[in-house]
Structure formats: structure tokens, C-alpha cells
């Protein structure tokens, strides 16, 4: 519609980075959700042309803010 622009990190509107994460508990099992609440980072990808510019660090900082606002006790990274 008129006057509205889609927010994008790339002038052509293509994504240049993404993160895949979830809020969960450390030590989760199928039967019971027990343990400390954590933000689990499963994947982080930055397109090659946009690497080494601080974008990945910025995304991690945004995740940290989100984890703190949602009372997560830690952030975990799956490797």
C-alpha cells in the first residue's frame, strides 16, 4: 500500500542473515520439562558478503536482550 515500506537489511529485500533459536529448559526430557530456562541458539548464518561487519555479533546481542527480557537463566549454543 501507499507509503509503507518493508523493513530489510538488504536494498533488494533479500535476507542477509538469520538465527534459529528457541526458549527451552536445560536438561529437558520427553516426560517432564525440568531444569533452568534457557535460550538455545541452534543456528546463525550471515551471507558471505555481509560477514566480518559485526552483524553476527549484533544478532547475538539481540538474542541476549530477548533472553534477559524473558527471564532466561542462560544462552546455549548447539555445536
Biopython code that builds the backbone (N, CA, C, O; Angstrom):
import numpy as np
from Bio.PDB.StructureBuilder import StructureBuilder

atoms = [
    (1, "UNK", "N", (0.832, -1.188, 0.000)),
    (1, "UNK", "CA", (0.000, 0.000, 0.000)),
    (1, "UNK", "C", (0.869, 1.241, 0.000)),
    (1, "UNK", "O", (2.074, 1.167, 0.239)),
    (2, "UNK", "N", (0.264, 2.361, -0.264)),
    (2, "UNK", "CA", (0.963, 3.632, -0.423)),
    (2, "UNK", "C", (1.683, 4.060, 0.860)),
    (2, "UNK", "O", (1.099, 4.039, 1.944)),
    (3, "UNK", "N", (2.957, 4.448, 0.727)),
    (3, "UNK", "CA", (3.696, 4.980, 1.847)),
    (3, "UNK", "C", (4.284, 3.960, 2.797)),
    (3, "UNK", "O", (5.027, 4.332, 3.706)),
    (4, "UNK", "N", (3.980, 2.700, 2.622)),
    (4, "UNK", "CA", (4.513, 1.667, 3.505)),
    (4, "UNK", "C", (5.688, 0.979, 2.833)),
    (4, "UNK", "O", (5.629, 0.614, 1.659)),
    (5, "UNK", "N", (6.773, 0.808, 3.611)),
    (5, "UNK", "CA", (7.949, 0.109, 3.111)),
    (5, "UNK", "C", (8.232, -1.093, 3.980)),
    (5, "UNK", "O", (8.042, -1.053, 5.196)),
    (6, "UNK", "N", (8.680, -2.143, 3.366)),
    (6, "UNK", "CA", (9.051, -3.351, 4.086)),
    (6, "UNK", "C", (10.461, -3.181, 4.643)),
    (6, "UNK", "O", (11.374, -2.808, 3.907)),
    (7, "UNK", "N", (10.646, -3.452, 5.933)),
    (7, "UNK", "CA", (11.971, -3.358, 6.555)),
    (7, "UNK", "C", (12.865, -4.468, 6.020)),
    (7, "UNK", "O", (12.452, -5.626, 5.947)),
    (8, "UNK", "N", (14.082, -4.114, 5.649)),
    (8, "UNK", "CA", (15.011, -5.099, 5.122)),
    (8, "UNK", "C", (16.433, -4.638, 5.359)),
    (8, "UNK", "O", (16.713, -3.439, 5.355)),
    (9, "UNK", "N", (17.340, -5.596, 5.567)),
    (9, "UNK", "CA", (18.753, -5.283, 5.754)),
    (9, "UNK", "C", (19.468, -5.210, 4.412)),
    (9, "UNK", "O", (20.652, -4.878, 4.371)),
    (10, "UNK", "N", (18.800, -5.504, 3.342)),
    (10, "UNK", "CA", (19.402, -5.545, 2.016)),
    (10, "UNK", "C", (18.580, -4.668, 1.080)),
    (10, "UNK", "O", (17.350, -4.704, 1.129)),
    (11, "UNK", "N", (19.236, -3.881, 0.228)),
    (11, "UNK", "CA", (18.479, -2.968, -0.643)),
    (11, "UNK", "C", (17.508, -3.672, -1.590)),
    (11, "UNK", "O", (16.525, -3.070, -2.022)),
    (12, "UNK", "N", (17.769, -4.928, -1.913)),
    (12, "UNK", "CA", (16.859, -5.663, -2.804)),
    (12, "UNK", "C", (15.806, -6.451, -2.032)),
    (12, "UNK", "O", (14.966, -7.122, -2.632)),
    (13, "UNK", "N", (15.849, -6.372, -0.710)),
    (13, "UNK", "CA", (14.858, -7.054, 0.100)),
    (13, "UNK", "C", (15.167, -8.502, 0.401)),
    (13, "UNK", "O", (14.334, -9.198, 0.983)),
    (14, "UNK", "N", (16.346, -8.979, 0.020)),
    (14, "UNK", "CA", (16.711, -10.366, 0.315)),
    (14, "UNK", "C", (17.294, -10.460, 1.720)),
    (14, "UNK", "O", (18.034, -9.568, 2.133)),
    (15, "UNK", "N", (16.976, -11.523, 2.468)),
    (15, "UNK", "CA", (17.594, -11.700, 3.790)),
    (15, "UNK", "C", (19.104, -11.904, 3.641)),
    (15, "UNK", "O", (19.562, -12.575, 2.716)),
    (16, "UNK", "N", (19.857, -11.323, 4.555)),
    (16, "UNK", "CA", (21.312, -11.488, 4.531)),
    (16, "UNK", "C", (21.807, -12.270, 5.733)),
    (16, "UNK", "O", (22.979, -12.641, 5.793)),
    (17, "UNK", "N", (20.912, -12.526, 6.706)),
    (17, "UNK", "CA", (21.296, -13.281, 7.895)),
    (17, "UNK", "C", (20.043, -13.848, 8.547)),
    (17, "UNK", "O", (18.939, -13.344, 8.343)),
    (18, "UNK", "N", (20.232, -14.907, 9.336)),
    (18, "UNK", "CA", (19.123, -15.418, 10.140)),
    (18, "UNK", "C", (19.658, -16.126, 11.370)),
    (18, "UNK", "O", (20.812, -16.553, 11.411)),
    (19, "UNK", "N", (18.800, -16.240, 12.365)),
    (19, "UNK", "CA", (19.095, -17.042, 13.545)),
    (19, "UNK", "C", (17.926, -17.984, 13.770)),
    (19, "UNK", "O", (16.772, -17.645, 13.504)),
    (20, "UNK", "N", (18.243, -19.164, 14.260)),
    (20, "UNK", "CA", (17.223, -20.149, 14.623)),
    (20, "UNK", "C", (17.458, -20.446, 16.101)),
    (20, "UNK", "O", (18.514, -20.954, 16.479)),
    (21, "UNK", "N", (16.470, -20.128, 16.931)),
    (21, "UNK", "CA", (16.622, -20.334, 18.363)),
    (21, "UNK", "C", (15.289, -20.721, 18.956)),
    (21, "UNK", "O", (14.249, -20.647, 18.301)),
    (22, "UNK", "N", (15.338, -21.137, 20.214)),
    (22, "UNK", "CA", (14.095, -21.416, 20.931)),
    (22, "UNK", "C", (14.315, -21.223, 22.424)),
    (22, "UNK", "O", (15.435, -21.315, 22.926)),
    (23, "UNK", "N", (13.231, -20.958, 23.108)),
    (23, "UNK", "CA", (13.249, -20.919, 24.563)),
    (23, "UNK", "C", (12.941, -22.331, 25.033)),
    (23, "UNK", "O", (11.993, -22.954, 24.555)),
    (24, "UNK", "N", (13.732, -22.834, 25.959)),
    (24, "UNK", "CA", (13.543, -24.196, 26.445)),
    (24, "UNK", "C", (14.084, -24.285, 27.866)),
    (24, "UNK", "O", (14.349, -23.262, 28.498)),
    (25, "UNK", "N", (14.245, -25.481, 28.356)),
    (25, "UNK", "CA", (14.882, -25.682, 29.655)),
    (25, "UNK", "C", (16.100, -26.572, 29.477)),
    (25, "UNK", "O", (16.092, -27.506, 28.676)),
    (26, "UNK", "N", (17.143, -26.271, 30.235)),
    (26, "UNK", "CA", (18.352, -27.082, 30.184)),
    (26, "UNK", "C", (18.048, -28.413, 30.859)),
    (26, "UNK", "O", (17.537, -28.445, 31.979)),
    (27, "UNK", "N", (18.356, -29.489, 30.191)),
    (27, "UNK", "CA", (18.105, -30.808, 30.738)),
    (27, "UNK", "C", (16.703, -31.309, 30.461)),
    (27, "UNK", "O", (16.196, -32.155, 31.197)),
    (28, "UNK", "N", (16.055, -30.798, 29.401)),
    (28, "UNK", "CA", (14.689, -31.213, 29.115)),
    (28, "UNK", "C", (14.626, -32.711, 28.772)),
    (28, "UNK", "O", (15.574, -33.277, 28.226)),
    (29, "UNK", "N", (13.529, -33.316, 29.093)),
    (29, "UNK", "CA", (13.270, -34.706, 28.742)),
    (29, "UNK", "C", (11.912, -34.783, 28.071)),
    (29, "UNK", "O", (11.161, -33.807, 28.059)),
    (30, "UNK", "N", (11.600, -35.933, 27.520)),
    (30, "UNK", "CA", (10.292, -36.104, 26.873)),
    (30, "UNK", "C", (9.148, -36.067, 27.878)),
    (30, "UNK", "O", (8.060, -35.578, 27.572)),
    (31, "UNK", "N", (9.393, -36.573, 29.052)),
    (31, "UNK", "CA", (8.329, -36.721, 30.043)),
    (31, "UNK", "C", (8.093, -35.471, 30.885)),
    (31, "UNK", "O", (6.958, -35.199, 31.276)),
    (32, "UNK", "N", (9.137, -34.716, 31.165)),
    (32, "UNK", "CA", (8.996, -33.566, 32.072)),
    (32, "UNK", "C", (9.885, -32.421, 31.614)),
    (32, "UNK", "O", (11.022, -32.625, 31.188)),
    (33, "UNK", "N", (9.345, -31.222, 31.710)),
    (33, "UNK", "CA", (10.131, -30.033, 31.399)),
    (33, "UNK", "C", (10.729, -29.539, 32.717)),
    (33, "UNK", "O", (10.117, -28.744, 33.431)),
    (34, "UNK", "N", (11.919, -30.017, 33.022)),
    (34, "UNK", "CA", (12.570, -29.657, 34.276)),
    (34, "UNK", "C", (13.926, -29.058, 33.978)),
    (34, "UNK", "O", (14.591, -29.445, 33.017)),
    (35, "UNK", "N", (14.330, -28.118, 34.801)),
    (35, "UNK", "CA", (15.632, -27.510, 34.642)),
    (35, "UNK", "C", (15.527, -25.997, 34.559)),
    (35, "UNK", "O", (14.457, -25.422, 34.756)),
    (36, "UNK", "N", (16.649, -25.365, 34.265)),
    (36, "UNK", "CA", (16.718, -23.911, 34.175)),
    (36, "UNK", "C", (16.231, -23.432, 32.813)),
    (36, "UNK", "O", (16.559, -24.048, 31.799)),
    (37, "UNK", "N", (15.455, -22.346, 32.764)),
    (37, "UNK", "CA", (15.023, -21.804, 31.468)),
    (37, "UNK", "C", (16.208, -21.185, 30.728)),
    (37, "UNK", "O", (16.970, -20.408, 31.303)),
    (38, "UNK", "N", (16.354, -21.531, 29.463)),
    (38, "UNK", "CA", (17.469, -21.045, 28.653)),
    (38, "UNK", "C", (16.988, -20.690, 27.252)),
    (38, "UNK", "O", (15.952, -21.172, 26.793)),
    (39, "UNK", "N", (17.756, -19.843, 26.586)),
    (39, "UNK", "CA", (17.566, -19.586, 25.167)),
    (39, "UNK", "C", (18.605, -20.450, 24.454)),
    (39, "UNK", "O", (19.802, -20.312, 24.702)),
    (40, "UNK", "N", (18.158, -21.328, 23.583)),
    (40, "UNK", "CA", (19.057, -22.226, 22.861)),
    (40, "UNK", "C", (19.212, -21.743, 21.424)),
    (40, "UNK", "O", (18.251, -21.732, 20.655)),
    (41, "UNK", "N", (20.415, -21.349, 21.075)),
    (41, "UNK", "CA", (20.734, -20.924, 19.719)),
    (41, "UNK", "C", (21.106, -22.153, 18.910)),
    (41, "UNK", "O", (22.107, -22.811, 19.189)),
    (42, "UNK", "N", (20.305, -22.455, 17.920)),
    (42, "UNK", "CA", (20.521, -23.659, 17.122)),
    (42, "UNK", "C", (21.309, -23.372, 15.848)),
    (42, "UNK", "O", (22.049, -24.233, 15.370)),
    (43, "UNK", "N", (21.157, -22.161, 15.290)),
    (43, "UNK", "CA", (21.849, -21.850, 14.037)),
    (43, "UNK", "C", (21.923, -20.341, 13.862)),
    (43, "UNK", "O", (20.993, -19.619, 14.222)),
    (44, "UNK", "N", (23.027, -19.873, 13.311)),
    (44, "UNK", "CA", (23.202, -18.469, 12.975)),
    (44, "UNK", "C", (23.951, -18.445, 11.655)),
    (44, "UNK", "O", (25.006, -19.066, 11.520)),
    (45, "UNK", "N", (23.406, -17.729, 10.683)),
    (45, "UNK", "CA", (24.037, -17.678, 9.359)),
    (45, "UNK", "C", (24.044, -16.242, 8.861)),
    (45, "UNK", "O", (23.033, -15.543, 8.937)),
    (46, "UNK", "N", (25.202, -15.803, 8.344)),
    (46, "UNK", "CA", (25.342, -14.500, 7.711)),
    (46, "UNK", "C", (25.917, -14.739, 6.322)),
    (46, "UNK", "O", (26.934, -15.415, 6.173)),
    (47, "UNK", "N", (25.265, -14.185, 5.311)),
    (47, "UNK", "CA", (25.761, -14.330, 3.939)),
    (47, "UNK", "C", (27.207, -13.834, 3.854)),
    (47, "UNK", "O", (27.592, -12.899, 4.556)),
    (48, "UNK", "N", (28.007, -14.471, 2.984)),
    (48, "UNK", "CA", (29.440, -14.193, 2.886)),
    (48, "UNK", "C", (29.750, -12.708, 2.678)),
    (48, "UNK", "O", (30.677, -12.184, 3.297)),
    (49, "UNK", "N", (29.006, -12.036, 1.836)),
    (49, "UNK", "CA", (29.272, -10.621, 1.553)),
    (49, "UNK", "C", (29.022, -9.714, 2.759)),
    (49, "UNK", "O", (29.460, -8.564, 2.766)),
    (50, "UNK", "N", (28.322, -10.220, 3.778)),
    (50, "UNK", "CA", (27.970, -9.414, 4.942)),
    (50, "UNK", "C", (28.706, -9.855, 6.203)),
    (50, "UNK", "O", (28.464, -9.316, 7.282)),
    (51, "UNK", "N", (29.602, -10.832, 6.074)),
    (51, "UNK", "CA", (30.379, -11.291, 7.217)),
    (51, "UNK", "C", (31.478, -10.289, 7.547)),
    (51, "UNK", "O", (31.866, -9.476, 6.709)),
    (52, "UNK", "N", (31.978, -10.359, 8.791)),
    (52, "UNK", "CA", (33.068, -9.512, 9.282)),
    (52, "UNK", "C", (32.675, -8.028, 9.345)),
    (52, "UNK", "O", (33.517, -7.138, 9.228)),
    (53, "UNK", "N", (31.368, -7.793, 9.534)),
    (53, "UNK", "CA", (30.879, -6.422, 9.651)),
    (53, "UNK", "C", (30.133, -6.210, 10.973)),
    (53, "UNK", "O", (29.549, -5.149, 11.195)),
    (54, "UNK", "N", (30.154, -7.215, 11.846)),
    (54, "UNK", "CA", (29.502, -7.090, 13.146)),
    (54, "UNK", "C", (28.050, -7.534, 13.175)),
    (54, "UNK", "O", (27.399, -7.430, 14.215)),
    (55, "UNK", "N", (27.523, -8.029, 12.053)),
    (55, "UNK", "CA", (26.118, -8.424, 12.012)),
    (55, "UNK", "C", (25.838, -9.639, 12.908)),
    (55, "UNK", "O", (24.836, -9.658, 13.623)),
    (56, "UNK", "N", (26.703, -10.637, 12.874)),
    (56, "UNK", "CA", (26.521, -11.810, 13.730)),
    (56, "UNK", "C", (26.573, -11.450, 15.206)),
    (56, "UNK", "O", (25.778, -11.948, 16.003)),
    (57, "UNK", "N", (27.506, -10.588, 15.564)),
    (57, "UNK", "CA", (27.617, -10.116, 16.949)),
    (57, "UNK", "C", (26.339, -9.377, 17.352)),
    (57, "UNK", "O", (25.817, -9.573, 18.449)),
    (58, "UNK", "N", (25.848, -8.533, 16.459)),
    (58, "UNK", "CA", (24.628, -7.780, 16.743)),
    (58, "UNK", "C", (23.438, -8.721, 16.954)),
    (58, "UNK", "O", (22.638, -8.515, 17.866)),
    (59, "UNK", "N", (23.323, -9.741, 16.119)),
    (59, "UNK", "CA", (22.229, -10.710, 16.284)),
    (59, "UNK", "C", (22.340, -11.419, 17.633)),
    (59, "UNK", "O", (21.329, -11.637, 18.301)),
    (60, "UNK", "N", (23.549, -11.778, 18.035)),
    (60, "UNK", "CA", (23.741, -12.430, 19.340)),
    (60, "UNK", "C", (23.370, -11.479, 20.480)),
    (60, "UNK", "O", (22.801, -11.911, 21.483)),
    (61, "UNK", "N", (23.683, -10.201, 20.337)),
    (61, "UNK", "CA", (23.309, -9.221, 21.355)),
    (61, "UNK", "C", (21.792, -9.083, 21.447)),
    (61, "UNK", "O", (21.247, -8.949, 22.543)),
    (62, "UNK", "N", (21.111, -9.116, 20.308)),
    (62, "UNK", "CA", (19.649, -9.070, 20.321)),
    (62, "UNK", "C", (19.067, -10.304, 21.007)),
    (62, "UNK", "O", (18.085, -10.205, 21.742)),
    (63, "UNK", "N", (19.675, -11.466, 20.765)),
    (63, "UNK", "CA", (19.216, -12.680, 21.440)),
    (63, "UNK", "C", (19.429, -12.576, 22.948)),
    (63, "UNK", "O", (18.579, -12.999, 23.730)),
    (64, "UNK", "N", (20.564, -12.012, 23.350)),
    (64, "UNK", "CA", (20.834, -11.839, 24.778)),
    (64, "UNK", "C", (19.785, -10.932, 25.418)),
    (64, "UNK", "O", (19.294, -11.223, 26.509)),
    (65, "UNK", "N", (19.444, -9.848, 24.751)),
    (65, "UNK", "CA", (18.397, -8.948, 25.261)),
    (65, "UNK", "C", (17.075, -9.690, 25.395)),
    (65, "UNK", "O", (16.382, -9.558, 26.403)),
    (66, "UNK", "N", (16.727, -10.469, 24.377)),
    (66, "UNK", "CA", (15.486, -11.232, 24.409)),
    (66, "UNK", "C", (15.505, -12.253, 25.545)),
    (66, "UNK", "O", (14.506, -12.431, 26.242)),
    (67, "UNK", "N", (16.639, -12.921, 25.729)),
    (67, "UNK", "CA", (16.754, -13.907, 26.811)),
    (67, "UNK", "C", (16.560, -13.239, 28.171)),
    (67, "UNK", "O", (15.847, -13.761, 29.028)),
    (68, "UNK", "N", (17.192, -12.089, 28.364)),
    (68, "UNK", "CA", (17.055, -11.378, 29.642)),
    (68, "UNK", "C", (15.614, -10.909, 29.867)),
    (68, "UNK", "O", (15.089, -11.032, 30.973)),
    (69, "UNK", "N", (14.979, -10.376, 28.833)),
    (69, "UNK", "CA", (13.598, -9.892, 28.970)),
    (69, "UNK", "C", (12.624, -11.027, 29.266)),
    (69, "UNK", "O", (11.568, -10.805, 29.858)),
    (70, "UNK", "N", (12.978, -12.235, 28.855)),
    (70, "UNK", "CA", (12.109, -13.388, 29.081)),
    (70, "UNK", "C", (12.585, -14.252, 30.245)),
    (70, "UNK", "O", (12.192, -15.412, 30.372)),
    (71, "UNK", "N", (13.438, -13.672, 31.097)),
    (71, "UNK", "CA", (13.904, -14.314, 32.335)),
    (71, "UNK", "C", (14.627, -15.641, 32.118)),
    (71, "UNK", "O", (14.537, -16.546, 32.947)),
    (72, "UNK", "N", (15.339, -15.749, 31.006)),
    (72, "UNK", "CA", (16.136, -16.946, 30.776)),
    (72, "UNK", "C", (17.381, -16.881, 31.661)),
    (72, "UNK", "O", (17.937, -15.804, 31.876)),
    (73, "UNK", "N", (17.809, -18.012, 32.166)),
    (73, "UNK", "CA", (18.967, -18.054, 33.059)),
    (73, "UNK", "C", (20.282, -18.092, 32.285)),
    (73, "UNK", "O", (21.334, -17.771, 32.836)),
    (74, "UNK", "N", (20.228, -18.488, 30.995)),
    (74, "UNK", "CA", (21.457, -18.612, 30.203)),
    (74, "UNK", "C", (21.099, -18.686, 28.734)),
    (74, "UNK", "O", (19.939, -18.862, 28.360)),
    (75, "UNK", "N", (22.139, -18.545, 27.900)),
    (75, "UNK", "CA", (22.026, -18.820, 26.473)),
    (75, "UNK", "C", (22.920, -20.010, 26.195)),
    (75, "UNK", "O", (24.026, -20.102, 26.726)),
    (76, "UNK", "N", (22.443, -20.922, 25.361)),
    (76, "UNK", "CA", (23.212, -22.108, 24.999)),
    (76, "UNK", "C", (23.365, -22.139, 23.492)),
    (76, "UNK", "O", (22.487, -21.688, 22.756)),
    (77, "UNK", "N", (24.475, -22.671, 23.045)),
    (77, "UNK", "CA", (24.752, -22.805, 21.610)),
    (77, "UNK", "C", (24.970, -24.284, 21.298)),
    (77, "UNK", "O", (25.798, -24.944, 21.926)),
    (78, "UNK", "N", (24.226, -24.790, 20.334)),
    (78, "UNK", "CA", (24.433, -26.162, 19.887)),
    (78, "UNK", "C", (25.538, -26.167, 18.852)),
    (78, "UNK", "O", (25.492, -25.391, 17.897)),
    (79, "UNK", "N", (26.531, -27.026, 19.022)),
    (79, "UNK", "CA", (27.605, -27.133, 18.036)),
    (79, "UNK", "C", (27.709, -28.549, 17.529)),
    (79, "UNK", "O", (28.558, -28.843, 16.688)),
]
sb = StructureBuilder()
sb.init_structure("model")
sb.init_model(0)
sb.init_chain("A")
sb.init_seg("    ")
for serial, (resi, resn, name, xyz) in enumerate(atoms, 1):
    if name == "N":
        sb.init_residue(resn, " ", resi, " ")
    sb.init_atom(name, np.array(xyz, "f"), 0.0, 1.0, " ", f" {name:<3s}", serial, name[0])
structure = sb.get_structure()
